[in-house]
């Protein structure tokens, strides 16, 4: 599925969005819901397959313009360390 995911992620480059792909999905950030929906539609259409599933969760926090990375930073601050580790550490 890596090639299909790569096709979807590459389609995002045509839009005014920031994104980060992780093992469980891709986080997309933009100031416009219309830009977000257009980018997601383009990513969905970029995958050539007989069946394509796209899951969309919108977090529209209108009282803050903090990026998604700030959520991870908050967890790391509470932990007092990075919010990740390698197995066996």
C-alpha positions as a Markdown table, in Angstrom:
| # | Residue | x | y | z |
|---|---|---|---|---|
| 1 | Unk | 0.0 | 0.0 | 0.0 |
| 2 | Unk | 3.0 | 2.3 | 0.3 |
| 3 | Unk | 2.8 | 3.3 | -3.4 |
| 4 | Unk | -0.9 | 4.1 | -3.0 |
| 5 | Unk | -0.3 | 6.2 | 0.1 |
| 6 | Unk | 2.5 | 8.0 | -1.7 |
| 7 | Unk | 0.2 | 8.9 | -4.6 |
| 8 | Unk | -2.3 | 10.3 | -2.1 |
| 9 | Unk | 0.3 | 12.3 | -0.2 |
| 10 | Unk | 1.9 | 13.6 | -3.4 |
| 11 | Unk | -1.5 | 15.0 | -4.4 |
| 12 | Unk | -1.5 | 17.2 | -1.3 |
| 13 | Unk | 1.4 | 19.2 | -2.7 |
| 14 | Unk | -1.0 | 21.0 | -5.1 |
| 15 | Unk | -2.7 | 22.6 | -2.1 |
| 16 | Unk | -2.0 | 25.3 | 0.5 |
| 17 | Unk | -1.7 | 22.7 | 3.3 |
| 18 | Unk | 0.9 | 21.4 | 5.7 |
| 19 | Unk | 1.0 | 17.6 | 6.3 |
| 20 | Unk | 2.8 | 14.9 | 8.1 |
| 21 | Unk | 2.4 | 11.2 | 7.3 |
| 22 | Unk | 2.8 | 8.8 | 10.2 |
| 23 | Unk | 2.2 | 5.0 | 10.5 |
| 24 | Unk | -1.5 | 5.4 | 11.1 |
| 25 | Unk | -2.4 | 8.2 | 8.6 |
| 26 | Unk | -1.6 | 11.7 | 7.5 |
| 27 | Unk | -2.3 | 14.8 | 9.5 |
| 28 | Unk | -3.3 | 17.7 | 7.3 |
| 29 | Unk | -3.4 | 21.3 | 8.5 |
| 30 | Unk | -4.8 | 24.4 | 6.7 |
| 31 | Unk | -6.6 | 27.6 | 7.6 |
| 32 | Unk | -9.5 | 26.8 | 5.3 |
| 33 | Unk | -12.1 | 24.0 | 5.5 |
| 34 | Unk | -12.6 | 24.4 | 1.7 |
| 35 | Unk | -8.9 | 23.9 | 1.0 |
| 36 | Unk | -8.9 | 20.9 | 3.3 |
| 37 | Unk | -11.8 | 19.3 | 1.6 |
| 38 | Unk | -10.4 | 19.9 | -1.8 |
| 39 | Unk | -7.0 | 18.4 | -0.8 |
| 40 | Unk | -8.6 | 15.3 | 0.8 |
| 41 | Unk | -10.7 | 14.8 | -2.4 |
| 42 | Unk | -7.6 | 15.1 | -4.6 |
| 43 | Unk | -5.7 | 12.7 | -2.4 |
| 44 | Unk | -8.6 | 10.2 | -2.5 |
| 45 | Unk | -8.9 | 10.5 | -6.3 |
| 46 | Unk | -5.1 | 10.1 | -6.7 |
| 47 | Unk | -5.3 | 6.5 | -5.6 |
| 48 | Unk | -5.9 | 4.1 | -8.5 |
| 49 | Unk | -7.6 | 1.1 | -7.2 |
| 50 | Unk | -10.8 | -0.8 | -7.3 |
| 51 | Unk | -11.6 | 0.2 | -3.8 |
| 52 | Unk | -10.3 | 3.3 | -1.9 |
| 53 | Unk | -11.2 | 4.1 | 1.7 |
| 54 | Unk | -10.5 | 7.6 | 3.1 |
| 55 | Unk | -11.2 | 8.5 | 6.7 |
| 56 | Unk | -11.5 | 12.1 | 7.6 |
| 57 | Unk | -11.6 | 13.5 | 11.1 |
| 58 | Unk | -11.8 | 17.3 | 11.4 |
| 59 | Unk | -10.6 | 19.1 | 14.5 |
| 60 | Unk | -11.6 | 22.8 | 14.0 |
| 61 | Unk | -10.4 | 24.6 | 17.1 |
| 62 | Unk | -11.6 | 28.1 | 16.4 |
| 63 | Unk | -10.1 | 29.7 | 19.5 |
| 64 | Unk | -6.5 | 28.8 | 18.8 |
| 65 | Unk | -4.2 | 28.7 | 15.8 |
| 66 | Unk | -1.7 | 26.4 | 17.4 |
| 67 | Unk | -0.4 | 23.7 | 15.1 |
| 68 | Unk | -1.1 | 20.0 | 15.6 |
| 69 | Unk | 2.5 | 19.5 | 16.8 |
| 70 | Unk | 1.7 | 21.6 | 19.8 |
| 71 | Unk | -0.5 | 18.7 | 21.1 |
| 72 | Unk | 2.5 | 16.4 | 21.0 |
| 73 | Unk | 4.6 | 19.1 | 22.7 |
| 74 | Unk | 2.1 | 19.3 | 25.5 |
| 75 | Unk | 2.2 | 15.5 | 26.0 |
| 76 | Unk | 6.0 | 15.6 | 26.1 |
| 77 | Unk | 6.0 | 18.5 | 28.6 |
| 78 | Unk | 3.7 | 16.5 | 30.9 |
| 79 | Unk | 5.9 | 13.4 | 30.5 |
| 80 | Unk | 9.1 | 15.3 | 31.0 |
| 81 | Unk | 10.6 | 13.5 | 28.0 |
| 82 | Unk | 10.0 | 12.7 | 24.3 |
| 83 | Unk | 6.7 | 11.0 | 23.6 |
| 84 | Unk | 8.3 | 8.1 | 21.8 |
| 85 | Unk | 10.8 | 5.3 | 22.4 |
| 86 | Unk | 12.1 | 2.3 | 20.5 |
| 87 | Unk | 11.1 | -1.1 | 21.5 |
| 88 | Unk | 13.7 | -2.7 | 23.9 |
| 89 | Unk | 14.8 | 0.6 | 25.4 |
